[in-house]
């Protein structure tokens, strides 16, 4: 699909609010362009943008407020043994597939080659301690060479990017690196990361099922969600995740609509991450930067991501205002007490510039390229024990059963089948 210059105001509006209604998009377009768009035109463009075959936009993923759910995000950079690389990667992928709290995995290439894996860890639990023990076992079996564990990564901010420095004709991003250096060299106060008390006692199996469905994408209709909850549709692999809970689910569309509204209004969805064809915009590199936490630098990165500056663009129908950010690329920024993790999509020509800037500002900078076939896992409703209003964290559930299957495959010489 070719991006037309006259479509830029609508693309800017979608980046601003990926789940806005057509009327809301019309109002947003008016803040960018010096002309108005009617609803029918927006409807046609949305069908074109989100076309399953040739569209530039695919889905909108929720970034959940893990503090409300009494969960933490833990990341592992895993160095894979070079001998029998493909086999060893398959074994680690098997561990991830077996683990009920795994949410993401991808191969990475950089300081060393391996995998980046993320897990949800219920607060005050040993779930990721047991993940570490599983990795220790794989070290003994010469599958894993080493690993780095980054616990309790708080989501600071994420951005779908801004197109104020993107040239639609050349697909080149003219980033203001001098302004970025200026921000990074400033002095800022400490970023406080407030943590709300968990509200698990307010949640039911029905809510967890809804969260699983929302994790599949926020562009899906309530009708499609309803069909899944009622068992009239199942997931692509034939799995029905709600079979044992369905008797307790409300059956009306009104109940679903009210519960989704409650989930949204209560703040369970912290932000929205637009999945679009970034290569159409020249963003061929996905890079993970990891460096030691620096309070001033963390604040500066957050400010560079969120600060908007107006810039004028032009289309065949007149001018439009393009919102430019100092760090304009799509990115996710997480941090814990020790590390900052910046996930950045960028054009290849800028890679070394960012590496140079970050190396001069931060300590112990690591850089990894994300592989071509990352995999995300849906929110796992089965992890929740509604009778106890808590997450399942017993050793058998998160360690013993997984270790047993890994031992069968490694020591019993059973072929890895993913």
N, C-alpha and C positions, 0 to 999 in steps of 0.2 A: 504494500500500500504506500503510495506516494503522499507525503505530507504537503498540503497546499497552504500557501502563505495566508490566504484569507481565513483558514481554519484556526490560526494561532490563538485568537482571543478565547475560543471555546476550549482549546487544549490547556491554556493557562487557567481557566476556570475549573476544569476537571482536576488539575494538579492541586489547586487550592482546596477543593472539597470533592474527593472522588465519589462520594455517595450522595451528592446533592440531587434533589429532584430536578426535573426539566425546568420548572419555574424558577427554582433557586439558581440553576445554571444561567438562565436568562438574565436574572438580576446580577449575577457575578460578571457575566460577559459585559454588561453595561458599565461596570467599574473599570474595565480594561479598554474597551473600544469606544470610538466616537460615533458608533452606529448601533442600533439594536438588532437583536436576533429574535425571530418569532419561534414559538414552541415547536411548530411542525418542522422547521429547519433544524433545530437542535435535535429533535427526535431522529431525523434521517442521518445526521452526522454521528450520533451516538451508535446507531445501528452499524454504521460504517467503521467507527473506531473499534467497537467491541465485537466485530465479526469474527467468529471462531476460526475461520480459515485464513483470512488476510488482514485482520484488524491489527492496530498498533497497541491496543490495550486489552488486558486479559481478565484480571480480577482485582479485587480490593481485599487485602488481608487485614484483620484486626490485630492491633498490638494490645493485648490484654493488660489490665492493671493487676499485676501479680500480687501486689501488696494486699489488695482486697481479697484475693483468693488464698492468701496465706501461703504463697509459693515464692520461690526464688529461681532465678535463672543462673545456671552454672555452665561454663564453657570449658571444653577440653581440647587442647591442641595435642594431637597424638602423632608421634613419629613412628612410621611403619618401617619394619626391617626390610632392607632392599632385596634380600634374597626371596624369591617367590612372592614378589610384590603383589600381583593380582590376587593370589590366594590369600595373602595376609589382609589385604583390603576387604576381601569378601568376608573374612572371619570377623573383622571389626564391624562391618555392616550388619552381619548376623547378630552380633551383640546388641547393636542399636535397634534392630528390628524386634528383637525379643524383649527389650526393656520397655516397661509400661510408661515410663516418664520421659523417654527420648522424644525430642521435638524437631531436631534438624541434624543433618549430616552432609558433609561434602569433602571431597579430596582437596588438599591445599598444597601449594608448591612455593617454597621460599627459603627461609633459613634452613629448614629441612623439609623433606617431602612427607606428607602424611594425610591426616584428616582433622577436620574441625567438627566437633560434635557438641550439641547443646542438650541439656536436660532440665526439666523442672524438678526442683527439690522442695518438698514441703518443709516449711520453717521448723526449726528445732528437731529435724529428723536426720537420719544417717543414710538417706537414699544415695547421695553422691559419694559418701564414704564407701559404700558397697560398690559403686561404679569404679572407684579407685582400686578396690580389691580385685575386681574383675580384670581391670587393666594390668594389675600386678601379675595375675595368673597368666595373661597373654604375654607378658614380658618373660616369664619363666619358660614359656613355650616358643620363644623367639619369633613371635608374631609382631609384638610391639617393642620398639627399641627404647622409647622414653615418652613421657607425656607431661604436659603443663596443665594444671588445674586452676581455673579462675572462678572462685565461688562468688555467689550473690552479686551478680552483675545487674546493677540498676539501670533501667532505661532512662537516660537523661533527655534525649530528644531524637526524633527521626524526621526526615524531610523527603518529600517526593521530588525535590529539586525545583529549580527555577530556570526559566529559559531566557532570562534577560541578556545573557552573554552568548547565547547560541545563535549561530547564523544558519537559517534554514536552507540557504543556497549551497553552502559549503559543508554544513554539518560540523562546523568548528566552534569550539567553546573558547571564548576570549576571557579567561579568568584573570582577575586583578590580584596577582600574587603579592604585589607590594602592599595592598590593603590588608591582605591576609597576614603578612608578616607584621604589619603595624598592630593589628589586633592581638596577635599572639605574643607580642612583646609588651603589651599593656599590663597593668596591675589590676586585679579584680578580687572581690571578696569570695569567700568560700561558698561553694554550692551546697546548700542543705537539701537532703533528699528525704522529705517527710514520709513517714510510713503510717498508714491508717491501720486501725485494728481490723483483723479479719472478720468477715461476717458470714462464715460458713454455716452458722446455725440458721441463717435466713434462706439457705439454698436447699433445693430438692433435687431428686434425680432428674426431674423434668428440666430444671435450669441447666444442669450439667449437659444434658442432651442438646439443649439449645446452643450452649457454648461450643459444643463439638460442631454443630451445623454451621454456626457463624465462622468458625475457624476455617471452613472450606471456602469462604468468600462472602463478602457483604453485598455483592451484586445479585446474589441468588434471591429469587422471589420467596415470599412467605408460603406460597402454594407449594413450591418445591421442598421447602423445609418441612411443611406439614405432611407431605407424602412420605418423607423419610421417617418422621416421628410415628406415623400410623402404621408403618411397615408395608406400605404400598409400593415403596421403592427400597432398594438396598444399595450398598456401596459397590463400586466397580468390580471388586473381587468376590462379590456375593455375600460379604459379611454384613450381618444385621446387628449393629451395636446396641440396639435398644430392646432386644427381644425379651430379656428377663425383667425389664422395667416398665414395659408398655402398659400393663394393666393399671398402673397408677397415674398414667398420663391423662390430662384433660383431652377431650376429643374435639373441641370447638376451635374454629379459626380465631374467635374473639379472645379466647384464653391465651393462644399463642401470641397474638398481637400485643395483648396487655403485658405479657411476660417479657417479650423482646423490648418493649418500651421501657419497662422497669430496669432491665439489664443495662440499656443504653443510658437512661437518665441517672442511674446510680453511679455510673462512671466505670463500669467493668471494661469498656473499650476506651483505652487511653488515647489512641490515635489510629489513623488508617494509612496503610501502606499500599500504594498503587503498584500493581505488577503490570508493567508495560514493556514493549519491545524496545529496550534501551539501545540496542545496536542500531535501530533506525535513527537514533539521535547521536550516533558516533561513540556511544559508551561501551567499548569492547572489553574493558577490564573491570573485574570485580576484585577489589583488594581489601585485605584485612590488615589494618595497622594496629599494633599493640605496643604500648609504651607505659613506663612508670607513671603513676598518677602525679600530676602537678596541678594544684588547685587553680592557679592563675591560668594555666594553659587549658584546663578543662572548661573554665568559664569562658575563655576566649573562643574555643571551638563552638560552644553552645551559641554564643553571640553571633559568630560568623554564619552559623547555620540558620538562625532565626531572623537576622536583621535583613529587612527588605529595602531596596532603593529603586525608585522608579526610573525606567529607561524607555524611550520612545521607539517603537517599531512601526513598520509600514506594510500594508497589504493592498490588494487591488481595490478594497472598499474603504480605504482611508487609514488613518493612524490608529495605533493601539498602544496601551501602556504595558510594558513588560516588567514584571517584578523580578528584580535581580538580587541575589544574595551574595555575600562575600565568598561563601563556600556554596556554589550553586548546584553541585552535583547531588543526585539522590544518595542519601547516607543514613546510617543508624549509629547513634553514639551511646555506648554503655560504659559504666565504670563501677568499680568496687573500691575498697579502701586502698588497694595496692596498684591497680592497673586501669588504664583507659583503653577501650576497644572501639575503634572507628572502622565501620564497614562502609566502603566508598566505591561507587560506580564512577568511572572516569574515562576520558579519552586517553589512549596510550601515550600521546606526546607529553602529557602532563605528569606522568608517573614519577619520573626522576625529580621533577620540581617539588612535588609534594614530599617525596622521600628526603630531599635535601632540607626543606623547611622543618619537617618534623624531627629530623636528626639533630638539627641545631637547637631546637626548642626543648625536646624531651630526652629522657635518658632511657637506655636499653630498648631502642626502637627495633621492633620486629615487623617484617612485611611478608604477607602471604597472598598468592593469587588463589582465588576460589576456582575450583574445577568446573567443568562444563555441565555436569549433571548433579547438582545438589538436590537433596530430597527433604521435604518438610513432612512432618507427621501431624495428623489432626489432634486436637485437644482430646485427651482420653477420659471420657466420662466414667469409665469403669473403675478408675483410680479412686473415686469418691465413695466413702461409706456413709450413706445418708442416715443410717440408724445411729451412728456415733457423731455425725456432723464433722467428720475429719477425713483426712487422706489415708489410704492404705500404705503403711510403711513397714510392715513386718518383714523380717529377714527372708522368709520363704518366698514372699511375693517379689521382692526386689533384688534377691541375690541367689539363694539356693537353687531355685528352679532354672535360672539363667545359667548358672555355673554348671549345673548338671547337663544341660543340652550342649554347652560349649565343650565340656569334657568328652561327651559322647562323640562329637564330631572331630575333635582333635586327637583324642587318645584311642577312640574306637575306629579312627580312620574312615568315618562316614563322610561322604562327599558333601561339600557345602552347597546348599541349594537355596538361592535367594528368590 
